[in-house]
Amino acid sequence: MGIGLLAFVLFVRAETTHLRIATYNLRNYLEVNRWVDGSYRPNYPKPEMEKTALRKALIEVGPDILILQEMGPEPFLLELQRDLRREGLVLPHAYLARGSDKERHLALLSKFKPVSLRTHENVEFEYFGETIPVKRGILEAVFQHGMWRWKVYGLHLKSRWTEVADDPLSAQRRRSEALAVRKRIMQRHREDRVPYILAGDFNDVRSNSPIRLLQNRGKTQVAKLVECLDSRGEVWTYFYAKEETYSRVDYILMSPDFPALVKNGHGHIFDGAGSLGGSDHRLVWLDLELGRSAVENG
């Protein structure tokens, strides 16, 4: 190895940054009509027992950057941030994305201050003769670590609930959202060439079109799906109690040019005690060694 190449490798290794990035659907962290202890409660906040279970999972995992789904208005996000701080997880930077859904939002909590933050609210598509937006928009947060600038996109695709008889389980709408999201992300990448992570609740299984469309456009790879496993090697992230089914609907994807290795080659799914005590989704995360790809691929 030449002296110049050795110096480059040592420099990149010295600049390696370790990051833990997580995504979590909190299941209605807001005021909503609920059944609580056998009684119907209109406009009732998330029960304290569920909040405690959420915080326990988050504190045990200890993410540096956290993408959230089903967060209520800003006071609820600040409440979670404050309660986590009191219990030892300090994420001083908070951001609430505001899409057309006025109740359930995407949100960000981060240990690091983003270089920039924005919500893409105007990501639109045609749906049964109407032009409508992606319901929760797209959250975009850009970070800078040493010589590397990169971003995280937060996403929450349309749920399977629908009142449109011609679109059972909202499958067509979710596919259209994925196409619109892919178009916007590819447009942004052409503009700034900043590598990215895409994380969130995609509300569909891996074999269906929304997940495939977010990974590829024809022969062009848009993002690579990161495999995530719990301690038993299981991959499900969502429990649907009504049908007693388990499925994977929460994902983390990385752009092909992302300057990092995923530690151990895969991400993780939280299966500690009470992992479903706060939500019907499980917390998903990965550990990154930012800068290591330059060494491994060079």
C-alpha positions in Angstrom: 0.0 0.0 0.0 1.4 3.4 -1.0 2.0 6.1 1.6 -0.7 8.3 0.1 -3.3 5.6 0.1 -2.3 4.6 3.7 -2.7 8.2 4.8 -6.1 8.4 3.2 -7.3 5.2 4.9 -6.1 6.3 8.3 -7.8 9.6 7.8 -11.1 8.0 6.9 -10.9 5.7 9.9 -10.1 8.5 12.2 -13.3 10.3 10.9 -15.6 7.3 11.4 -18.8 8.3 13.3 -21.0 5.8 15.0 -24.7 6.6 14.8 -27.9 4.8 15.9 -31.0 5.7 13.9 -34.5 4.4 14.8 -38.0 4.5 13.6 -41.1 4.0 15.7 -44.9 4.2 15.2 -46.2 5.3 18.5 -49.8 4.4 17.9 -51.9 7.5 18.5 -49.7 9.7 20.7 -52.5 12.2 20.8 -56.0 12.8 22.0 -58.4 10.3 20.3 -61.5 8.3 21.1 -60.4 5.2 23.0 -61.5 2.3 25.1 -59.7 2.6 28.4 -60.2 0.1 31.2 -63.4 -1.1 29.6 -64.9 2.4 29.2 -65.3 4.5 26.1 -63.4 7.8 26.4 -63.8 10.5 23.7 -60.7 12.7 22.9 -58.6 10.9 25.5 -54.8 11.1 25.6 -52.5 8.1 25.3 -52.7 6.2 28.6 -49.7 6.7 30.9 -49.0 3.0 31.0 -48.5 3.0 27.2 -46.3 6.1 27.4 -44.2 4.5 30.0 -43.7 1.4 27.8 -42.7 3.5 24.8 -40.1 5.4 26.9 -38.7 2.2 28.3 -38.1 0.8 24.8 -36.6 4.0 23.6 -34.3 4.4 26.6 -33.1 0.8 26.3 -32.3 1.3 22.7 -30.9 4.9 23.0 -31.2 6.2 19.5 -29.2 9.2 18.3 -31.8 10.1 15.7 -35.4 9.0 16.0 -38.1 9.2 13.3 -41.6 8.9 14.7 -45.1 8.2 13.3 -48.5 8.9 14.7 -47.3 11.8 16.8 -50.0 14.4 17.8 -49.6 18.2 17.8 -46.4 19.8 19.0 -47.2 19.8 22.8 -47.3 16.0 22.6 -43.9 15.8 21.0 -42.4 18.2 23.5 -43.9 16.1 26.3 -42.2 13.0 25.0 -38.9 14.8 24.6 -39.2 16.2 28.2 -40.1 12.8 29.7 -37.3 11.1 27.9 -34.8 13.7 29.1 -36.0 13.2 32.7 -35.3 9.5 32.4 -31.9 9.9 30.8 -32.3 10.0 27.0 -31.5 13.5 25.9 -32.6 14.4 22.3 -32.6 18.2 22.3 -33.7 18.8 18.7 -37.3 18.3 17.9 -39.3 18.8 14.7 -42.9 18.1 13.8 -43.8 17.6 10.2 -47.2 19.0 9.1 -48.9 17.2 6.2 -52.6 17.1 5.2 -53.3 14.8 8.1 -54.0 17.3 10.9 -54.0 14.7 13.7 -51.2 12.2 13.1 -47.8 13.6 12.2 -44.3 12.5 11.4 -41.7 13.8 13.8 -38.0 13.9 14.6 -36.1 13.8 17.8 -32.3 14.0 17.5 -29.2 14.3 19.6 -27.6 16.3 16.7 -28.8 19.6 15.3 -29.8 19.1 11.7 -28.3 21.4 9.0 -31.7 21.8 7.6 -35.3 20.6 8.2 -38.3 20.6 6.0 -41.7 19.0 5.3 -42.6 18.1 1.8 -46.4 18.8 1.9 -47.0 19.2 -1.8 -46.2 15.7 -2.9 -49.3 15.0 -5.0 -50.8 12.3 -7.2 -54.0 11.5 -9.1 -56.5 9.4 -7.2 -59.9 8.6 -8.8 -60.1 11.8 -10.7 -58.7 14.0 -7.9 -55.3 15.4 -7.2 -54.4 14.7 -3.5 -51.2 14.9 -1.4 -49.3 12.2 0.3 -51.3 12.2 3.6 -48.4 12.8 6.1 -46.0 14.4 3.7 -42.3 13.6 3.8 -40.0 14.7 6.6 -36.5 15.6 5.4 -33.6 16.3 7.9 -30.1 17.0 6.7 -27.1 16.3 9.0 -23.4 17.0 8.8 -20.8 14.8 10.5 -17.2 15.7 9.7 -16.7 15.5 5.9 -20.0 13.7 5.4 -23.4 15.4 4.7 -26.4 13.1 4.5 -30.1 13.1 5.2 -32.9 11.1 6.7 -36.4 11.0 5.1 -39.3 10.1 7.4 -42.3 8.4 5.8 -45.7 7.1 6.9 -47.7 5.7 4.0 -51.5 5.5 4.0 -53.0 2.9 6.3 -55.1 0.0 5.1 -58.3 1.6 6.5 -60.4 3.2 3.7 -63.9 4.4 2.9 -63.3 4.1 -0.9 -65.0 0.9 -2.0 -63.0 0.8 -5.3 -59.7 0.7 -3.4 -59.9 -2.1 -0.8 -57.3 -1.8 2.0 -56.1 1.5 0.3 -53.7 -0.5 -1.8 -54.0 1.7 -4.9 -53.6 4.9 -2.8 -50.6 3.5 -1.0 -48.9 2.5 -4.3 -49.6 6.0 -5.7 -48.1 7.6 -2.5 -45.0 5.4 -2.9 -44.6 6.5 -6.6 -45.0 10.1 -5.6 -42.5 9.8 -2.8 -40.0 8.1 -5.0 -40.3 10.8 -7.6 -39.7 13.5 -5.1 -36.7 11.8 -3.5 -35.1 11.1 -6.8 -35.7 14.8 -7.8 -34.1 16.0 -4.6 -31.1 13.7 -5.1 -30.5 15.0 -8.6 -30.5 18.5 -7.1 -28.2 18.1 -4.1 -26.5 14.6 -4.5 -26.8 14.1 -0.7 -27.0 10.4 0.2 -30.1 9.5 2.3 -31.8 7.0 4.6 -35.6 6.5 4.2 -37.3 5.2 7.4 -40.8 4.8 8.7 -44.1 2.9 8.6 -44.9 1.9 5.0 -48.1 0.0 5.9 -47.4 -2.8 3.6 -45.5 -6.1 3.3 -42.2 -6.5 1.5 -43.6 -8.4 -1.5 -46.1 -5.6 -2.4 -45.6 -2.8 -4.8 -45.0 0.1 -2.4 -41.9 -1.5 -0.9 -40.6 -2.6 -4.3 -41.2 0.8 -5.9 -39.3 2.6 -3.1 -36.3 0.4 -3.8 -36.1 0.6 -7.6 -37.2 2.6 -10.7 -36.7 0.2 -13.6 -33.0 -0.7 -13.5 -32.1 2.2 -11.3 -31.7 1.4 -7.6 -33.3 4.1 -5.5 -32.6 2.6 -2.1 -31.5 -0.7 -0.6 -33.6 -2.3 2.1 -31.8 -3.0 5.3 -32.6 -6.3 6.9 -33.8 -6.0 10.5 -34.1 -8.8 13.0 -35.1 -9.2 16.6 -33.0 -11.3 19.1 -34.8 -14.5 17.9 -34.2 -13.7 14.2 -37.8 -12.8 13.6 -38.6 -9.9 11.2 -42.2 -8.8 12.1 -42.7 -5.2 13.3 -46.5 -5.0 13.6 -49.2 -7.0 15.5 -52.8 -6.7 14.2 -54.8 -7.9 17.3 -58.1 -8.2 15.5 -56.8 -10.9 13.2 -53.9 -12.0 15.4 -51.4 -11.6 12.6 -47.8 -10.4 12.6 -46.2 -8.6 9.7 -43.3 -6.4 8.7 -44.5 -2.9 7.7 -41.7 -0.7 9.3 -38.6 -0.3 7.2 -35.2 1.4 6.9 -33.7 1.9 3.4 -30.4 3.5 2.3 -29.4 5.1 -0.9 -26.7 3.2 -2.9 -24.2 6.0 -2.3 -24.7 6.2 1.4 -21.2 6.6 3.1 -21.7 4.1 5.8 -21.6 0.4 6.8 -24.5 -1.1 8.8 -22.9 -2.6 11.9 -23.2 -6.4 11.9 -24.7 -6.2 8.4 -28.3 -5.8 9.7 -30.6 -3.6 11.7 -32.6 -4.6 14.8 -36.1 -4.9 16.1 -36.8 -4.3 19.8 -38.2 -7.4 21.6 -37.5 -6.6 25.2 -40.0 -6.9 27.9 -43.2 -5.0 27.1 -42.2 -4.4 23.5 -45.9 -4.1 22.5 -47.0 -2.4 25.7 -47.0 1.1 24.2 -47.8 0.4 20.5 -48.9 -2.2 18.1 -45.6 -1.6 16.3 -42.1 -2.5 17.5 -39.2 -0.1 17.6 -36.7 -0.6 14.6 -33.2 0.7 14.5 -29.7 0.3 13.0 -26.2 1.2 13.9 -24.1 3.0 11.3 -20.4 3.4 11.0 -20.4 6.6 8.9 -17.4 6.8 6.6 -16.5 3.2 6.7 -17.8 2.5 3.2 -15.0 4.6 1.7 -12.5 2.2 3.3 -14.3 -1.0 2.5 -15.1 0.0 -1.1 -11.9 1.8 -1.9 
